[in-house]
């Protein structure tokens, strides 16, 4: 009643217009890990997504964030941004490739 129409009517139109955009991959981290620090993991980010990391102390959340932003080097794996393989040597590299601000 506050909107003057059904809420589902408003949100479904908006969701339909973004559904294609959200499906396209903007970055992927395949088999990223570091010996004696964190087991290899995969992470795929799509346009329009917001990703949060949560976990208990010692679960690897800080290390994961450091890998994604290039603050810590990995032993293995592959990082792709917009379909191209890239190396993240530092947070500056990550920011220049729009990490943290993917469209």
WOKA-V486253 format. One record per pair of residues at least 6 apart in sequence whose C-alpha atoms are under 8 Angstrom apart, sorted by sequence separation. I is the first residue (numbers start at 1). J is the second residue. D is the distance in Angstrom with one decimal. If there is no record, write none. Layout:
# WOKA-V486253
<<I;J;D> <I;J;D>>
This chain:
# WOKA-V486253
<<33;39;5.4> <34;40;7.1> <45;51;7.8> <55;61;6.3> <66;72;5.5> <67;73;6.5> <79;85;5.7> <80;86;5.7> <88;94;5.9> <32;39;8.0> <33;40;4.0> <54;61;6.4> <67;74;6.7> <78;85;6.9> <79;86;5.7> <32;40;4.8> <33;41;6.5> <53;61;6.1> <78;86;7.7> <79;87;6.7> <31;40;4.9> <32;41;5.3> <63;72;7.8> <79;88;8.0> <31;41;4.9> <32;42;6.5> <30;41;6.7> <31;42;5.3> <29;41;7.7> <30;42;4.6> <53;65;7.9> <29;42;5.4> <30;43;6.6> <28;42;7.5> <29;43;5.0> <28;43;5.7> <29;44;6.3> <73;88;7.8> <28;44;4.3> <73;89;6.8> <81;97;7.4> <27;44;6.0> <28;45;6.0> <72;89;7.9> <26;44;8.0> <27;45;5.2> <70;88;4.8> <71;89;7.4> <72;90;7.4> <25;44;7.1> <26;45;5.8> <27;46;6.9> <69;88;7.4> <70;89;5.6> <71;90;5.3> <25;45;5.9> <26;46;5.2> <70;90;4.5> <71;91;5.3> <25;46;4.3> <26;47;5.7> <69;90;7.3> <70;91;4.8> <24;46;5.6> <25;47;6.2> <38;60;6.3> <69;91;5.3> <70;92;7.9> <23;46;6.0> <24;47;6.0> <37;60;7.9> <70;93;7.1> <22;46;5.7> <23;47;6.9> <70;94;5.9> <22;47;4.7> <38;63;7.3> <69;94;5.3> <21;47;6.2> <22;48;5.2> <37;63;7.8> <68;94;7.8> <69;95;7.7> <21;48;7.1> <22;49;6.8> <69;99;6.7> <68;99;8.0> <32;67;7.9> <40;77;7.8> <29;68;7.8> <34;74;5.2> <35;75;6.9> <33;74;5.6> <34;75;4.9> <32;74;6.5> <33;75;6.1> <34;76;6.9> <32;75;7.6> <33;76;6.0> <32;76;5.7> <33;77;6.9> <31;76;6.8> <32;77;4.3> <31;77;4.5> <32;78;6.6> <30;77;5.5> <31;78;6.8> <29;77;7.2> <30;78;5.2> <29;78;5.9> <30;79;6.4> <29;79;4.7> <28;79;5.8> <29;80;6.6> <27;79;7.4> <28;80;5.2> <27;80;5.4> <28;81;6.7> <27;81;4.4> <26;81;5.8> <27;82;5.9> <47;102;7.0> <48;103;6.6> <26;82;4.8> <27;83;7.3> <47;103;5.9> <25;82;7.0> <26;83;7.4> <25;83;7.9> <26;102;7.1>>
